[in-house]
Amino acid sequence: MGGAEEQAALPDSKGLHHLRALLSAPGQPVAALVLAGAADGQQHLAGDAGPRLDQQAVTAYRERLAALREEADEADRRADAARSARVHAEQEALVAELARGTGLGGRLRPDRSGVEKARINVTRTVRDAIERIGRDCPRLAEHLSSSVATGTWCTYSPSAPVTWRTGER
């Protein structure tokens, strides 16, 4: 980074643990789930929990929606407002659940809740750590901001090789 050394003593944080892991493997993608687990002292496997809904559930929801359409038509013909409201509420709930569990063309969506939670938390803690670093070492924070990418997969990709010294003196 231009020859001049910057130094700072920072309190321990998960974000710094994430940064240390990324800096130790430049150019290598690391799953946010793995970073989160390492910072927590746990090992998480990257991946998802399978589909949110199985095909049998999707079929049952669609059949129930068809039955509810008939029931709604009947309630509307009889001007039964209470029944109509109950049926429409159930329809809305089923449609929302189907939308959550299926994507384009009715494909089943994977349940990535653990992966998504890790992505959000790692991104937040890394950005917070870089911000705290910037208070004492603005050039370092600028370098990290431009070299660290977070998401489901995180990477440290500096424009030029950097040699790091971390830890106590």
DSSP file (Angstrom, degrees, kcal/mol; ACC not computed):
  #  RESIDUE AA STRUCTURE BP1 BP2  ACC     N-H-->O    O-->H-N    N-H-->O    O-->H-N    TCO  KAPPA ALPHA  PHI   PSI    X-CA   Y-CA   Z-CA
    1    1 A M              0   0    0      0, 0.0     3,-0.4     0, 0.0   161,-0.1   0.000 360.0 360.0 360.0  47.9    0.0    0.0    0.0
    2    2 A G        -     0   0    0      1,-0.2     2,-0.2     3,-0.0     3,-0.1   0.563 360.0 -83.7  88.0   8.5    2.6    2.5   -1.0
    3    3 A G  S    S+     0   0    0      1,-0.2     2,-0.3     0, 0.0    -1,-0.2  -0.041  97.2 112.9  90.6 -34.5    5.3    1.6    1.5
    4    4 A A        -     0   0    0     -3,-0.4     2,-0.4    -2,-0.2    -1,-0.2  -0.571  60.9-137.1 -78.3 134.5    4.0    3.6    4.5
    5    5 A E        -     0   0    0     -2,-0.3     2,-0.4    -3,-0.1    -1,-0.0  -0.738  14.1-164.0 -93.9 138.6    2.8    1.5    7.4
    6    6 A E        -     0   0    0     -2,-0.4     2,-0.4   131,-0.1   131,-0.1  -0.948   9.7-170.4-114.5 141.9   -0.4    2.3    9.3
    7    7 A Q        +     0   0    0     -2,-0.4     2,-0.3   129,-0.1    -2,-0.0  -0.977  10.3 167.1-133.3 147.3   -1.0    0.7   12.6
    8    8 A A        -     0   0    0     -2,-0.4     2,-0.7   129,-0.0    -2,-0.0  -0.972  29.4-137.5-155.4 143.5   -4.0    0.6   14.9
    9    9 A A        -     0   0    0     -2,-0.3    -2,-0.0   159,-0.0   159,-0.0  -0.924  32.6-176.2-101.6 117.1   -5.0   -1.4   18.0
   10   10 A L        -     0   0    0     -2,-0.7     3,-0.1     3,-0.0     2,-0.1  -0.880  29.0-108.0-116.4 144.9   -8.7   -2.4   17.5
   11   11 A P        -     0   0    0      0, 0.0     5,-0.1     0, 0.0    -1,-0.0  -0.403  49.9 -91.8 -66.3 147.5  -11.0   -4.2   19.9
   12   12 A D        +     0   0    0     -2,-0.1     2,-0.3     4,-0.1     3,-0.1  -0.278  57.7 162.0 -59.8 142.1  -11.8   -7.7   18.9
   13   13 A S     >  -     0   0    0      1,-0.1     4,-1.7    -3,-0.1     5,-0.1  -0.983  52.0-111.9-156.7 159.9  -14.9   -8.2   16.8
   14   14 A K  H  > S+     0   0    0     -2,-0.3     4,-2.6     1,-0.2     5,-0.2   0.893 116.7  58.5 -60.6 -39.7  -16.5  -10.7   14.5
   15   15 A G  H  > S+     0   0    0      1,-0.2     4,-2.5     2,-0.2    -1,-0.2   0.882 104.8  49.5 -59.1 -39.2  -15.9   -8.3   11.6
   16   16 A L  H  > S+     0   0    0      2,-0.2     4,-2.7     1,-0.2    -1,-0.2   0.867 109.0  52.6 -68.2 -35.2  -12.2   -8.4   12.2
   17   17 A H  H  X S+     0   0    0     -4,-1.7     4,-2.2     2,-0.2    -2,-0.2   0.920 110.5  48.4 -63.4 -42.5  -12.3  -12.2   12.4
   18   18 A H  H  X S+     0   0    0     -4,-2.6     4,-2.2     2,-0.2    -2,-0.2   0.935 112.5  48.0 -61.8 -46.1  -14.0  -12.2    9.0
   19   19 A L  H  X S+     0   0    0     -4,-2.5     4,-3.3     1,-0.2     5,-0.3   0.914 109.1  53.4 -61.8 -43.3  -11.5   -9.7    7.6
   20   20 A R  H  X S+     0   0    0     -4,-2.7     4,-1.7     1,-0.2    -1,-0.2   0.926 109.4  48.8 -58.7 -44.5   -8.6  -11.8    8.9
   21   21 A A  H  < S+     0   0    0     -4,-2.2     4,-0.4     1,-0.2    -1,-0.2   0.912 114.8  44.9 -62.0 -42.3   -9.9  -14.9    7.2
   22   22 A L  H >< S+     0   0    0     -4,-2.2     3,-1.2     1,-0.2   134,-0.3   0.911 111.9  51.2 -68.9 -42.0  -10.4  -13.1    3.9
   23   23 A L  H 3< S+     0   0    0     -4,-3.3    -1,-0.2     1,-0.3    -2,-0.2   0.790 104.3  58.8 -66.9 -27.1   -7.0  -11.3    4.0
   24   24 A S  T 3< S+     0   0    0     -4,-1.7    -1,-0.3    -5,-0.3    -2,-0.2   0.605 113.2  38.7 -78.3  -9.6   -5.2  -14.7    4.7
   25   25 A A  S X  S-     0   0    0     -3,-1.2     3,-2.0    -4,-0.4   131,-0.4  -0.485  82.0-165.4-137.2  66.0   -6.6  -16.1    1.4
   26   26 A P  T 3  S+     0   0    0      0, 0.0   131,-0.2     0, 0.0    -3,-0.1  -0.239  75.4   9.1 -57.2 136.9   -6.5  -13.3   -1.2
   27   27 A G  T 3  S+     0   0    0    129,-3.7   130,-0.1     1,-0.2    -4,-0.1   0.373  99.6 118.4  78.3  -5.0   -8.6  -14.0   -4.3
   28   28 A Q    <   -     0   0    0     -3,-2.0   128,-0.3   128,-0.3    -1,-0.2  -0.842  64.0-129.9 -97.9 121.6  -10.2  -17.1   -2.8
   29   29 A P        -     0   0    0      0, 0.0     2,-0.4     0, 0.0   126,-0.2  -0.480  23.5-166.8 -69.3 137.8  -14.0  -17.0   -2.3
   30   30 A V  E     -A  154   0A   0    124,-2.8   124,-3.2    -2,-0.2     2,-0.1  -0.994  24.2-115.6-126.3 130.3  -15.2  -17.9    1.2
   31   31 A A  E  >  -A  153   0A   0     -2,-0.4     4,-2.3   122,-0.2     3,-0.5  -0.405  16.0-133.7 -64.9 136.4  -18.8  -18.7    1.9
   32   32 A A  H  > S+     0   0    0    120,-2.9     4,-2.8     1,-0.2     5,-0.2   0.854 108.7  58.8 -57.9 -34.8  -20.4  -16.2    4.3
   33   33 A L  H  > S+     0   0    0    119,-0.4     4,-1.9     2,-0.2    -1,-0.2   0.880 106.1  47.3 -63.1 -38.2  -21.8  -19.2    6.2
   34   34 A V  H  > S+     0   0    0     -3,-0.5     4,-2.5     2,-0.2    -2,-0.2   0.913 112.4  49.5 -69.3 -43.5  -18.3  -20.5    6.8
   35   35 A L  H  X S+     0   0    0     -4,-2.3     4,-2.2     1,-0.2    -2,-0.2   0.921 111.3  49.4 -60.7 -44.0  -17.1  -17.0    7.9
   36   36 A A  H  X S+     0   0    0     -4,-2.8     4,-1.4     1,-0.2    -1,-0.2   0.912 112.2  48.0 -63.0 -42.3  -20.0  -16.7   10.3
   37   37 A G  H  X>S+     0   0    0     -4,-1.9     5,-3.6    -5,-0.2     4,-0.6   0.901 110.0  51.4 -65.7 -41.0  -19.3  -20.1   11.7
   38   38 A A  H ><5S+     0   0    0     -4,-2.5     3,-0.8     1,-0.2    -1,-0.2   0.896 109.7  49.8 -63.6 -40.2  -15.6  -19.5   12.2
   39   39 A A  H 3<5S+     0   0    0     -4,-2.2    -1,-0.2     1,-0.2    -2,-0.2   0.804 113.8  46.3 -68.7 -28.3  -16.3  -16.2   14.1
   40   40 A D  H 3<5S-     0   0    0     -4,-1.4    -1,-0.2     2,-0.2    -2,-0.2   0.477 116.8-113.4 -89.8  -3.7  -18.8  -18.1   16.3
   41   41 A G  T <<5S+     0   0    0     -3,-0.8     2,-0.3    -4,-0.6    -3,-0.2   0.730  83.0 110.3  76.3  21.8  -16.4  -21.0   16.9
   42   42 A Q      < -     0   0    0     -5,-3.6     2,-0.6    -6,-0.2    -1,-0.3  -0.869  67.0-125.8-125.3 159.0  -18.7  -23.3   15.0
   43   43 A Q        -     0   0    0     -2,-0.3     2,-0.4    -3,-0.1    -9,-0.1  -0.933  26.0-172.8-108.1 123.3  -18.4  -25.0   11.7
   44   44 A H        -     0   0    0     -2,-0.6     2,-0.4   -11,-0.2    -7,-0.1  -0.904  19.8-131.2-111.8 142.2  -21.3  -24.5    9.2
   45   45 A L        -     0   0    0     -2,-0.4     2,-0.1    -8,-0.0    -2,-0.0  -0.780  24.3-121.7 -91.4 134.7  -21.6  -26.3    6.0
   46   46 A A  S    S+     0   0    0     -2,-0.4     2,-0.3   -15,-0.0    -1,-0.0  -0.442  70.2  67.2 -71.0 147.5  -22.3  -24.2    3.0
   47   47 A G  S    S-     0   0    0     -2,-0.1     2,-0.3    65,-0.1    68,-0.2  -0.934  76.9 -76.3 140.5-161.9  -25.5  -25.0    1.1
   48   48 A D        -     0   0    0     -2,-0.3    64,-0.2    66,-0.1    -3,-0.0  -0.803  30.8-112.1-131.6 175.2  -29.2  -24.8    1.7
   49   49 A A        -     0   0    0     62,-2.5    63,-0.1     1,-0.4    -2,-0.0   0.197  65.4-102.3 -92.9  15.9  -31.8  -26.7    3.6
   50   50 A G  S    S-     0   0    0     61,-0.2    61,-3.9     2,-0.0    -1,-0.4  -0.429  71.3 -17.8  90.0-171.9  -33.5  -28.0    0.4
   51   51 A P  B     -B  110   0B   0      0, 0.0     3,-0.1     0, 0.0    51,-0.1  -0.360  53.4-133.6 -70.8 148.6  -36.8  -26.7   -1.0
   52   52 A R  S    S+     0   0    0     57,-2.9     2,-0.3    49,-0.3    49,-0.1   0.883  95.7  20.5 -64.6 -39.0  -39.0  -24.5    1.1
   53   53 A L  S    S-     0   0    0     48,-0.5     2,-0.2    56,-0.4    -1,-0.1  -0.943  80.8-131.7-126.0 149.1  -42.0  -26.6   -0.1
   54   54 A D     >  -     0   0    0     -2,-0.3     4,-2.1     1,-0.1     3,-0.4  -0.600  32.4-105.5 -94.4 167.4  -42.1  -30.0   -1.6
   55   55 A Q  H  > S+     0   0    0      1,-0.2     4,-2.4     2,-0.2     5,-0.2   0.837 120.1  57.5 -61.8 -33.4  -44.0  -30.8   -4.8
   56   56 A Q  H  > S+     0   0    0      2,-0.2     4,-2.3     1,-0.2    -1,-0.2   0.901 107.5  47.7 -63.5 -41.1  -46.7  -32.6   -2.8
   57   57 A A  H  > S+     0   0    0     -3,-0.4     4,-2.8     2,-0.2    -2,-0.2   0.909 110.7  51.4 -66.5 -42.0  -47.3  -29.5   -0.7
   58   58 A V  H  X S+     0   0    0     -4,-2.1     4,-2.4     2,-0.2    -2,-0.2   0.928 111.3  47.8 -60.0 -45.8  -47.5  -27.3   -3.8
   59   59 A T  H  X S+     0   0    0     -4,-2.4     4,-2.4     1,-0.2    -2,-0.2   0.920 112.5  48.6 -61.8 -44.6  -50.0  -29.6   -5.4
   60   60 A A  H  X S+     0   0    0     -4,-2.3     4,-2.5     2,-0.2    -2,-0.2   0.902 111.2  50.2 -63.5 -41.6  -52.1  -29.7   -2.2
   61   61 A Y  H  X S+     0   0    0     -4,-2.8     4,-2.4     2,-0.2    -2,-0.2   0.922 111.4  48.5 -61.8 -43.8  -52.0  -25.8   -2.0
   62   62 A R  H  X S+     0   0    0     -4,-2.4     4,-2.0     2,-0.2    -2,-0.2   0.895 111.6  49.2 -66.0 -39.3  -53.1  -25.5   -5.6
   63   63 A E  H  X S+     0   0    0     -4,-2.4     4,-2.1     2,-0.2    -1,-0.2   0.917 111.5  49.3 -64.4 -42.2  -56.0  -28.0   -5.1
   64   64 A R  H  X S+     0   0    0     -4,-2.5     4,-2.5     1,-0.2    -2,-0.2   0.889 108.7  53.5 -64.7 -38.1  -57.1  -26.1   -2.0
   65   65 A L  H  X S+     0   0    0     -4,-2.4     4,-2.0     2,-0.2    -1,-0.2   0.896 107.8  50.7 -62.6 -39.6  -57.0  -22.8   -3.9
   66   66 A A  H  X S+     0   0    0     -4,-2.0     4,-1.6     2,-0.2    -2,-0.2   0.920 111.9  47.2 -63.4 -43.1  -59.2  -24.3   -6.6
   67   67 A A  H  X S+     0   0    0     -4,-2.1     4,-2.2     1,-0.2    -2,-0.2   0.890 110.7  52.4 -65.2 -38.4  -61.7  -25.4   -4.0
   68   68 A L  H  X S+     0   0    0     -4,-2.5     4,-2.9     2,-0.2    -1,-0.2   0.845 103.6  57.3 -67.4 -33.1  -61.5  -22.0   -2.3
   69   69 A R  H  X S+     0   0    0     -4,-2.0     4,-2.4     2,-0.2    -1,-0.2   0.927 109.6  45.3 -61.6 -43.6  -62.3  -20.3   -5.6
   70   70 A E  H  X S+     0   0    0     -4,-1.6     4,-2.3     2,-0.2    -2,-0.2   0.917 113.8  49.2 -64.4 -42.5  -65.5  -22.3   -5.9
   71   71 A E  H  X S+     0   0    0     -4,-2.2     4,-2.5     1,-0.2    -2,-0.2   0.881 110.8  50.5 -65.0 -38.2  -66.3  -21.6   -2.2
   72   72 A A  H  X S+     0   0    0     -4,-2.9     4,-2.6     2,-0.2    -1,-0.2   0.911 109.5  50.5 -66.1 -42.2  -65.7  -17.9   -2.8
   73   73 A D  H  X S+     0   0    0     -4,-2.4     4,-2.5     2,-0.2    -2,-0.2   0.924 112.1  47.9 -59.7 -44.4  -68.0  -17.8   -5.8
   74   74 A E  H  X S+     0   0    0     -4,-2.3     4,-1.9     2,-0.2    -2,-0.2   0.914 111.7  49.1 -63.1 -44.0  -70.7  -19.6   -3.7
   75   75 A A  H  <>S+     0   0    0     -4,-2.5     5,-2.7     1,-0.2     4,-0.4   0.893 112.0  49.3 -64.1 -39.2  -70.2  -17.1   -0.8
   76   76 A D  H ><5S+     0   0    0     -4,-2.6     3,-0.9     3,-0.2    -2,-0.2   0.909 109.1  51.8 -66.6 -42.0  -70.5  -14.2   -3.2
   77   77 A R  H 3<5S+     0   0    0     -4,-2.5    -1,-0.2     1,-0.2    -2,-0.2   0.870 114.8  42.8 -61.4 -36.4  -73.6  -15.5   -4.9
   78   78 A R  T 3<5S-     0   0    0     -4,-1.9    -1,-0.2    -5,-0.2    -2,-0.2   0.452 109.2-125.3 -88.7  -1.0  -75.3  -15.9   -1.4
   79   79 A A  T < 5 +     0   0    0     -3,-0.9     2,-1.2    -4,-0.4    -3,-0.2   0.882  51.5 160.6  57.2  40.6  -73.9  -12.5   -0.3
   80   80 A D     >< +     0   0    0     -5,-2.7     4,-2.6     1,-0.2    -1,-0.2  -0.749  14.4 180.0 -95.0  89.8  -72.3  -14.2    2.7
   81   81 A A  H  > S+     0   0    0     -2,-1.2     4,-2.5     1,-0.2    -1,-0.2   0.868  76.4  51.1 -62.6 -40.6  -69.8  -11.5    3.7
   82   82 A A  H  > S+     0   0    0      2,-0.2     4,-2.1     1,-0.2    -1,-0.2   0.934 113.8  43.6 -65.4 -45.8  -68.3  -13.3    6.7
   83   83 A R  H  > S+     0   0    0      1,-0.2     4,-2.6     2,-0.2     5,-0.2   0.914 113.4  52.2 -64.8 -42.6  -67.7  -16.5    4.7
   84   84 A S  H  X S+     0   0    0     -4,-2.6     4,-2.6     1,-0.2    -2,-0.2   0.910 109.5  49.2 -60.2 -43.3  -66.4  -14.6    1.8
   85   85 A A  H  X S+     0   0    0     -4,-2.5     4,-2.2     2,-0.2    -1,-0.2   0.907 111.8  48.8 -63.4 -42.4  -63.9  -12.7    4.0
   86   86 A R  H  X S+     0   0    0     -4,-2.1     4,-2.0     2,-0.2    -2,-0.2   0.922 113.3  46.9 -63.1 -44.6  -62.7  -16.0    5.6
   87   87 A V  H  X S+     0   0    0     -4,-2.6     4,-2.5     1,-0.2    -2,-0.2   0.919 112.4  48.9 -65.0 -44.6  -62.2  -17.7    2.2
   88   88 A H  H  X S+     0   0    0     -4,-2.6     4,-2.5     1,-0.2    -1,-0.2   0.873 109.6  52.7 -65.2 -36.2  -60.4  -14.7    0.8
   89   89 A A  H  X S+     0   0    0     -4,-2.2     4,-2.1     2,-0.2    -1,-0.2   0.918 110.8  46.9 -64.2 -42.6  -58.1  -14.5    3.8
   90   90 A E  H  X S+     0   0    0     -4,-2.0     4,-2.4     2,-0.2    -2,-0.2   0.903 111.2  52.2 -65.5 -40.2  -57.2  -18.2    3.4
   91   91 A Q  H  X S+     0   0    0     -4,-2.5     4,-2.8     1,-0.2     5,-0.2   0.938 109.3  49.4 -60.1 -46.7  -56.6  -17.7   -0.4
   92   92 A E  H  X S+     0   0    0     -4,-2.5     4,-2.4     1,-0.2    -1,-0.2   0.907 111.1  49.7 -60.1 -42.3  -54.3  -14.8    0.3
   93   93 A A  H  X S+     0   0    0     -4,-2.1     4,-2.1     2,-0.2    -1,-0.2   0.913 113.0  46.1 -63.9 -42.8  -52.3  -16.9    2.9
   94   94 A L  H  X S+     0   0    0     -4,-2.4     4,-2.6     2,-0.2    -2,-0.2   0.906 112.4  49.8 -67.6 -41.3  -52.0  -19.8    0.5
   95   95 A V  H  X S+     0   0    0     -4,-2.8     4,-2.5     2,-0.2    -2,-0.2   0.912 111.3  49.9 -63.4 -41.8  -51.0  -17.6   -2.4
   96   96 A A  H  X S+     0   0    0     -4,-2.4     4,-2.1    -5,-0.2    -2,-0.2   0.907 111.6  48.2 -62.8 -41.9  -48.3  -15.9   -0.2
   97   97 A E  H  X S+     0   0    0     -4,-2.1     4,-1.8     2,-0.2    -2,-0.2   0.905 111.8  49.1 -66.6 -41.5  -47.0  -19.3    0.9
   98   98 A L  H  X S+     0   0    0     -4,-2.6     4,-1.7     1,-0.2    -2,-0.2   0.908 111.0  50.5 -62.7 -41.3  -46.8  -20.5   -2.7
   99   99 A A  H  < S+     0   0    0     -4,-2.5    -2,-0.2     1,-0.2    -1,-0.2   0.879 111.0  49.1 -64.3 -37.2  -45.0  -17.3   -3.8
  100  100 A R  H  < S+     0   0    0     -4,-2.1    -1,-0.2     1,-0.2    -2,-0.2   0.846 118.5  39.4 -68.7 -34.0  -42.5  -17.8   -1.0
  101  101 A G  H  < S+     0   0    0     -4,-1.8     8,-2.7    -5,-0.1   -48,-0.5   0.575 114.5  49.7 -96.9 -10.4  -41.9  -21.4   -1.9
  102  102 A T  B  <  -C  108   0C   0     -4,-1.7     6,-0.2     6,-0.3     2,-0.1  -0.936  59.3-165.8-131.2 154.0  -41.9  -21.3   -5.7
  103  103 A G    >   -     0   0    0      4,-3.4     3,-1.9    -2,-0.3     4,-0.1  -0.184  53.5 -21.8-112.9-152.6  -40.2  -19.2   -8.3
  104  104 A L  G >  S+     0   0    0      1,-0.3     3,-1.5     2,-0.2    -1,-0.3  -0.283 131.9  10.8 -58.0 137.5  -40.6  -18.6  -12.0
  105  105 A G  G 3  S-     0   0    0      1,-0.3    -1,-0.3    -3,-0.1    -2,-0.0   0.648 129.2 -71.6  68.2  14.8  -42.5  -21.4  -13.8
  106  106 A G  G <  S+     0   0    0     -3,-1.9    -1,-0.3     1,-0.2    -2,-0.2   0.610  83.3 161.2  78.1  11.1  -43.4  -23.0  -10.4
  107  107 A R    <   -     0   0    0     -3,-1.5    -4,-3.4     1,-0.1     2,-0.3  -0.387  46.4-106.2 -65.6 143.7  -39.9  -24.2   -9.7
  108  108 A L  B     -C  102   0C   0     -6,-0.2    -6,-0.3    -2,-0.1    -1,-0.1  -0.523  31.0-136.1 -72.5 133.4  -39.3  -24.9   -6.0
  109  109 A R        -     0   0    0     -8,-2.7   -57,-2.9    -2,-0.3   -56,-0.4  -0.715  19.1-118.9 -89.7 139.4  -37.2  -22.3   -4.2
  110  110 A P  B     -B   51   0B   0      0, 0.0     2,-1.1     0, 0.0    -1,-0.0  -0.457  22.8-117.7 -73.2 150.0  -34.4  -23.5   -1.9
  111  111 A D        +     0   0    0    -61,-3.9   -62,-2.5     1,-0.1     3,-0.3  -0.778  43.3 164.2 -88.3 102.2  -34.7  -22.6    1.8
  112  112 A R     >  +     0   0    0     -2,-1.1     4,-3.7   -64,-0.2     5,-0.3  -0.024  26.2 128.6-107.5  28.4  -31.5  -20.5    2.2
  113  113 A S  H  > S+     0   0    0      1,-0.2     4,-2.5     2,-0.2     5,-0.2   0.888  76.5  44.9 -57.0 -42.7  -32.5  -18.9    5.5
  114  114 A G  H  > S+     0   0    0     -3,-0.3     4,-2.2     2,-0.2    -1,-0.2   0.907 116.2  46.9 -66.4 -40.8  -29.3  -19.8    7.2
  115  115 A V  H  > S+     0   0    0      2,-0.2     4,-2.6   -68,-0.2    -2,-0.2   0.917 113.8  48.1 -65.3 -44.2  -27.2  -18.8    4.2
  116  116 A E  H  X S+     0   0    0     -4,-3.7     4,-2.5     2,-0.2    -2,-0.2   0.910 110.9  50.5 -65.4 -42.1  -29.1  -15.5    3.9
  117  117 A K  H  X S+     0   0    0     -4,-2.5     4,-2.6    -5,-0.3     5,-0.2   0.921 112.0  48.0 -61.3 -43.7  -28.8  -14.7    7.6
  118  118 A A  H  X S+     0   0    0     -4,-2.2     4,-3.0     2,-0.2     5,-0.3   0.915 110.3  52.2 -62.9 -43.0  -25.0  -15.4    7.4
  119  119 A R  H  X S+     0   0    0     -4,-2.6     4,-2.2     1,-0.2     5,-0.2   0.937 112.7  44.5 -58.3 -47.8  -24.8  -13.2    4.3
  120  120 A I  H  X S+     0   0    0     -4,-2.5     4,-2.3     2,-0.2    -2,-0.2   0.934 117.0  44.7 -63.7 -47.0  -26.5  -10.3    6.0
  121  121 A N  H  X S+     0   0    0     -4,-2.6     4,-2.8     2,-0.2     5,-0.2   0.905 114.2  47.5 -68.1 -42.3  -24.6  -10.6    9.3
  122  122 A V  H  X S+     0   0    0     -4,-3.0     4,-2.7    -5,-0.2     5,-0.3   0.930 112.9  49.3 -65.0 -44.3  -21.1  -11.0    7.7
  123  123 A T  H  X S+     0   0    0     -4,-2.2     4,-2.4    -5,-0.3     5,-0.2   0.934 113.8  46.6 -59.3 -45.6  -21.7   -8.1    5.4
  124  124 A R  H  X S+     0   0    0     -4,-2.3     4,-2.2    -5,-0.2    -2,-0.2   0.932 115.0  44.7 -63.1 -47.3  -22.9   -5.9    8.3
  125  125 A T  H  X S+     0   0    0     -4,-2.8     4,-2.2     2,-0.2    -1,-0.2   0.867 113.8  49.4 -70.6 -34.6  -20.0   -6.9   10.6
  126  126 A V  H  X S+     0   0    0     -4,-2.7     4,-2.5    -5,-0.2     5,-0.2   0.936 112.5  47.4 -67.1 -45.2  -17.3   -6.5    7.9
  127  127 A R  H  X S+     0   0    0     -4,-2.4     4,-2.1    -5,-0.3    -2,-0.2   0.891 112.3  50.4 -63.0 -38.2  -18.6   -3.1    6.9
  128  128 A D  H  X S+     0   0    0     -4,-2.2     4,-2.4    -5,-0.2    -1,-0.2   0.913 110.4  49.4 -64.4 -43.0  -18.7   -2.1   10.6
  129  129 A A  H  X S+     0   0    0     -4,-2.2     4,-2.6     2,-0.2    -2,-0.2   0.916 110.8  49.4 -63.3 -42.9  -15.1   -3.3   11.1
  130  130 A I  H  X S+     0   0    0     -4,-2.5     4,-2.1     1,-0.2    -1,-0.2   0.899 110.4  51.4 -63.7 -39.4  -13.9   -1.3    8.0
  131  131 A E  H  X S+     0   0    0     -4,-2.1     4,-0.7     2,-0.2    -2,-0.2   0.921 111.1  47.2 -62.8 -43.5  -15.7    1.8    9.3
  132  132 A R  H >X S+     0   0    0     -4,-2.4     3,-0.8     1,-0.2     4,-0.6   0.890 110.8  52.0 -65.7 -38.7  -14.0    1.4   12.7
  133  133 A I  H >X S+     0   0    0     -4,-2.6     4,-3.2     1,-0.2     3,-1.2   0.893 102.2  62.2 -61.1 -39.4  -10.6    0.9   11.0
  134  134 A G  H 3< S+     0   0    0     -4,-2.1    -1,-0.2     1,-0.3    -2,-0.2   0.718  90.1  67.1 -62.1 -22.9  -11.3    4.1    9.0
  135  135 A R  H << S+     0   0    0     -3,-0.8    -1,-0.3    -4,-0.7    -2,-0.2   0.861 120.5  18.1 -66.0 -34.5  -11.3    6.2   12.1
  136  136 A D  H << S+     0   0    0     -3,-1.2    -2,-0.2    -4,-0.6    -1,-0.2   0.712 138.4  30.8-106.3 -28.6   -7.6    5.5   12.7
  137  137 A C     X  +     0   0    0     -4,-3.2     4,-2.4    -5,-0.2     5,-0.2  -0.663  60.3 170.8-134.4  76.8   -6.4    4.3    9.3
  138  138 A P  H  > S+     0   0    0      0, 0.0     4,-2.3     0, 0.0     5,-0.2   0.852  80.4  53.0 -60.5 -35.8   -8.4    5.9    6.5
  139  139 A R  H  > S+     0   0    0      2,-0.2     4,-2.3     1,-0.2     5,-0.1   0.904 110.3  48.0 -66.1 -39.8   -6.1    4.6    3.8
  140  140 A L  H  > S+     0   0    0      2,-0.2     4,-2.8    -3,-0.2     5,-0.2   0.925 111.3  50.1 -65.1 -44.2   -6.4    1.1    5.1
  141  141 A A  H  X S+     0   0    0     -4,-2.4     4,-2.8     1,-0.2    -2,-0.2   0.900 110.4  50.5 -61.5 -40.4  -10.2    1.4    5.3
  142  142 A E  H  X S+     0   0    0     -4,-2.3     4,-1.8    -5,-0.2    -1,-0.2   0.916 111.0  49.2 -62.9 -43.3  -10.3    2.7    1.7
  143  143 A H  H  X S+     0   0    0     -4,-2.3     4,-1.3     1,-0.2    -2,-0.2   0.939 113.7  45.6 -60.9 -47.4   -8.2   -0.2    0.5
  144  144 A L  H  X S+     0   0    0     -4,-2.8     4,-2.4     1,-0.2     3,-0.3   0.903 109.5  55.0 -64.9 -41.2  -10.4   -2.7    2.3
  145  145 A S  H  < S+     0   0    0     -4,-2.8    -1,-0.2     1,-0.2    -2,-0.2   0.878 114.7  39.9 -59.2 -37.5  -13.6   -1.1    1.0
  146  146 A S  H  < S+     0   0    0     -4,-1.8    -1,-0.2    -5,-0.2    -2,-0.2   0.649 122.5  40.9 -86.8 -13.9  -12.4   -1.4   -2.6
  147  147 A S  H  < S+     0   0    0     -4,-1.3    10,-3.1    -3,-0.3     2,-0.5   0.618  98.8  75.7-109.5 -16.4  -10.8   -4.9   -2.2
  148  148 A V  E  <  -D  156   0D   0     -4,-2.4     2,-0.5     8,-0.2     8,-0.2  -0.868  55.8-172.0-104.9 126.2  -13.4   -6.8    0.0
  149  149 A A  E     -D  155   0D   0      6,-2.7     6,-2.2    -2,-0.5     2,-0.3  -0.960   6.9-166.1-114.3 131.7  -16.6   -8.0   -1.6
  150  150 A T        +     0   0    0     -2,-0.5     2,-0.3     4,-0.2     4,-0.2  -0.820  33.2  99.3-116.1 158.8  -19.3   -9.5    0.7
  151  151 A G  S    S-     0   0    0     -2,-0.3  -119,-0.2     1,-0.1   -29,-0.1  -0.957  95.1 -34.1 163.2-153.2  -22.3  -11.5   -0.2
  152  152 A T  S    S+     0   0    0     -2,-0.3  -120,-2.9     1,-0.2  -119,-0.4   0.885 142.6  32.4 -60.9 -36.9  -23.2  -15.2   -0.1
  153  153 A W  E    S-A   31   0A   0   -122,-0.3     2,-0.3  -121,-0.1  -122,-0.2  -0.973  84.1-158.4-117.3 137.2  -19.5  -15.6   -1.1
  154  154 A C  E     +A   30   0A   0   -124,-3.2  -124,-2.8    -2,-0.4     2,-0.3  -0.874  11.5 179.5-117.2 147.3  -16.9  -13.1    0.1
  155  155 A T  E     -D  149   0D   0     -6,-2.2    -6,-2.7    -2,-0.3     2,-0.5  -0.988  27.0-145.1-144.6 154.3  -13.5  -12.3   -1.3
  156  156 A Y  E     +D  148   0D   0   -131,-0.4  -129,-3.7    -2,-0.3  -128,-0.3  -0.982  27.9 169.4-115.2 113.9  -10.5  -10.1   -0.7
  157  157 A S        -     0   0    0    -10,-3.1     2,-0.1    -2,-0.5  -134,-0.0  -0.760  12.4-168.3-129.7  84.5   -9.1   -9.2   -4.1
  158  158 A P        -     0   0    0      0, 0.0     4,-0.0     0, 0.0   -14,-0.0  -0.373  28.2-128.4 -71.7 152.5   -6.5   -6.4   -3.8
  159  159 A S  S    S+     0   0    0      1,-0.1   -12,-0.0    -2,-0.1     0, 0.0   0.762  97.3  20.6 -71.7 -23.5   -5.3   -4.7   -7.0
  160  160 A A  S    S-     0   0    0      0, 0.0    -1,-0.1     0, 0.0     0, 0.0  -0.980 102.1 -86.0-139.7 151.3   -1.7   -5.5   -6.0
  161  161 A P        -     0   0    0      0, 0.0     2,-0.4     0, 0.0    -2,-0.1  -0.251  44.1-162.6 -58.2 142.5   -0.3   -8.1   -3.5
  162  162 A V        -     0   0    0   -139,-0.1     2,-0.5  -161,-0.1     0, 0.0  -0.990  13.0-144.3-129.9 137.2   -0.2   -7.0    0.1
  163  163 A T        -     0   0    0     -2,-0.4     2,-0.3     2,-0.0     0, 0.0  -0.903  24.4-157.5-101.0 126.2    1.8   -8.5    3.0
  164  164 A W        -     0   0    0     -2,-0.5     2,-0.4  -141,-0.1    -2,-0.0  -0.810  17.2-168.4-109.8 143.5   -0.1   -8.3    6.2
  165  165 A R        +     0   0    0     -2,-0.3     2,-0.3     2,-0.0    -2,-0.0  -0.990  22.0 171.2-123.6 119.9    1.0   -8.4    9.9
  166  166 A T        +     0   0    0     -2,-0.4     2,-0.1     2,-0.1    -2,-0.0  -0.832  32.8  35.1-124.5 163.9   -1.8   -8.9   12.3
  167  167 A G  S    S-     0   0    0     -2,-0.3     2,-0.1     2,-0.0    -2,-0.0  -0.465  96.2 -16.3  95.7-165.5   -2.0   -9.6   16.0
  168  168 A E              0   0    0     -2,-0.1    -2,-0.1     1,-0.1  -159,-0.0  -0.348 360.0 360.0 -76.7 156.7    0.1   -8.4   18.9
  169  169 A R              0   0    0     -2,-0.1    -1,-0.1     0, 0.0    -2,-0.0   0.467 360.0 360.0 -74.3 360.0    3.6   -6.9   18.5
